[in-house]
């Protein structure tokens, strides 16, 4: 299951919030159930992620195909990959843009980051934040050996890719869910339009294991970065809509999606 997020993304840097998997290192940090003590908006009623019940979605005929601009172009500018102590985040050159798909206006692709689970023995925990009918997946879209920890060379420039190289098959581009929610880290701002594509992109076990083995929460590289996801939040009175269109744009225009449950953030173009 891949996801993308429309809106501005900001982590509450410098505040003492963490994931539950970090508490053994810092028992005083605020894990997800206590994030409202860090930022009060994290306790509001339109939070993300959520569990989507497919039998309860509302089909919306206006959720047509997206139009992705410059996704078949490999930029000459570099991308930046960073370990910020909570996730691996890739800052894009912002040449890629997206419109239509039920959106009001045009947005530019700003960055994507990852959420993943863990492995204990032969048991793997899923790491995606959203779920569909209660089912979650091992990762939420590599030079990871260059950013093992924050605050110690945790940022590196990487060559840009043509974003179309990260997308699923053309036939899968129009099947998605849509709802309004929040950022999934403090400050949990409720200004996000979520688009969750139905078709997963599969990663091999060795690719996922790269995250488990090479990325750390701490600068000392003693605490592997695992289970860096927020549990699902109550949907409440919100409605989840589902696209109901087989209309596809030409392949040169219908270009997006990021690998396996990565979050792609977009910023409004005024």
N, C-alpha and C positions, 0 to 999 in steps of 0.2 A: 504494500500500500504506500503510495507516494503522496506527499502533501505539498501544498504551497500556501503561502500566507500573504495576503495583501495588506500592506500597512507599514508603518515604521516599526523597526525592531530595536529595542534597547534593553541591555541587561543592567540590573541595578548594581553597578560596580561599587565596591567599597562597603556594601552593606552585608551584614553577617547572615546571609541566607545560604542554604546548601541543599543537597539531595540527601536522602536518608543514608545512602552508601558512604557519605563523607563523615558521618557523626563519630565514627570510631577514631578519626583523626582530630576532630574538633567538636567535642560533646556539647559545647555551648552554642553552636550555630543553629539556626532555625530551619528545620526540615520542612517539606511541603505543607504539612498540616498546620504549621505555625507561621506560614508566610504572611498572613494577615497582620502579624505583629511587626513585620518589616515594612510592608506597604498595605495600608488598609484596603486598597482596591482589590487585593487578592482574596478578600472575603466577600466580595459582591456576588450578584446572582447571574452574571453572564460570563462566567469564566470558561476557560479552555484548559485541557482538551475535554472531549466528551465521548461517550459511547453512542454510536449511531445505530438505532434499531431500524433495519431496512423496511420492516412492515409498517412503520409509522411515518415514513418520509412523505413529503408532498411533492408531486411531480410538477415541474414548472417549465412550460413550453418556451419561455423566454431565455432559458439557459442554453443558448446555442454554442457552436464551436468558438473557441478562442482564435484570435489573430495574433501570432507571435512575430515580432519584427526584429530582424538582425540575428535571429537564432541560428542561421546557417552561415554566419560570418565569424571567423576566428580573429579576434581583436589582436592588434599588435601590442596593446597595453597588458601589463601583468595583472594577475589576480593575487590576493594576499591571503594566505592560510594561517590561522592563529589558534593556539590553545589559550583560551581566556580563563581557564580554571574551572569552567562549567561545561564546556563543549568545544568541539572543533568547528570553527567558523571560517567561511571563505567569503571575502569581500570581492565583489565583481567590479568590472570597469564601467558598468551601468549603461552600456551601449544596447543591451537587449531590452525590448519593451513588449508590453502585452496590452491588448484591448479586446473588446467584445466579451463573449462568455458571460453575459449578464452583468458586466461591470459598467460603472458610470465613468467613462473617460479612459484615459491611457495612463499606464503605470510603467515605471522603469524597474528592471531587476537590479536589486541592490546587493543581496548576499544570500547565501544559504548556509545552514548549519545542521548538525546531526544530533540524534538521540539514539542510544543503544542500550542493550541489556547486559547480561553477564553470563558466565558459564561456571557451573560448579559440578565437577566431575563430568558426567555425560549429559547433565541437565542444563539446558539453556533457558534463560528468562527472556521474554520478549522485551523490546525496548522502545517500541513506538509509543507515542503519547495517546493519540486517538485510537479508538477501536471501532470495529464494525460488527454488530451482533456479538459483542463481547470478545471477539478474536483480535489479538494483537500480533505484531510481527517483530522479527529480531532487530531491525534497525529502522530508524526514522531518517538521506541525502538530505594523489593520496600521499604522498610525501610525508607520511605521519612520523617517520623516524626523525624528521627535522624539527618537529614541534612536540617533543615528549611531555613537556611540562610548562606551566605558566611562569613568567618572570625570569626565564633563563633561556633566552633565545627562542621563545615560544612563538615566533612569527617568521614566516618565510614567504618570499615571492615565488609564484609558480606560473608557468605559461598558461595563458588563457586557452580555453577550448571553445569550439563552436557549440553553443548550448544544445543544438539539435542532436549532438552525439550523446546526450544524456536522456533522451526522451524515449517513451515506449513506442510500440507500433502505431501507425497512423489511425487504425481502426479503434484504438482505445482512447483517443484524445477527447472524445465528447461525453464520456460517461463519468460523472463526478457528482459529489455532494456539496452543498453550499449552506453555510449558516454564519451568523454573527457571533463573535466571541471575544477572546482576549489574548494577549501575549501569555505564554506559558512559563514565564519567569517573572519575578518581581521587577518592576511595578505592576504587572498583570493588567495593563491598560486595556480597557474594553473598547477598542477602536479597530478591531481586526475583522476582516471578511475572510473566512476560511473557505478554501476550495480543496476538497479531498478527492483525489482521483481513485476510481474504483479498482483499477487494474494494478497489481503490484509489479514492481521490477525486482527481479531476483538477483541477489548477490550470493556468491559462493561462500562456504564456511570459512575458507582461508582469508577472504577479504574482510569478513566481519571480525575474525580473530585478530587482524591487524590493529583494530581499535582496542580490543581487550588487552593486548600485550604491549602496545607501544605508546599509549597515551595515559597521562597521570593527572590527577587533581592537583597535586602539590609539586613544588619546585624541587623537593628532595627525591622525587620519583619513588616514593614508598607506598603511595595509595593509588592503585590503578583506577582510571576513570571508567566506571561501570555504572549501570542503572541510573543514568543521568536524565530521567524523565519525570514529569509531574503526573500523578495519578489522575484518572478521569474525574471530572467535576459534574455536578448535577446539571442536566439540560434545562430543567425548570419549564417555563412556558414557551421557550424558544421553539421555532419550527425549523427542521432540517429539510431543505429542498433537494430534489434530485433532477438532474438533466434528463430530458426525454426526447433527445434528438439524434437522428442518425446522419444529420447533415454534416459533412466534413468540408473544411476549406481545402484548397489545393495544398499538396504536400509542402510546397515551398513556403506556405504561410502558416500551416498548422504545425507549429514546432514548440514543444516544451515538455516539462516534467523533469524531475531530478531523481537521482537514484534512490531506491528503497528508502522511503520514509524520511528523506531529507526535507527540511523546511526552507522554502525559497521565499524571501521577503521582498516585497515590492514597495516602492514609494510613489505617492501620487505626483503626477506632473501637472503643475498648475498652468 
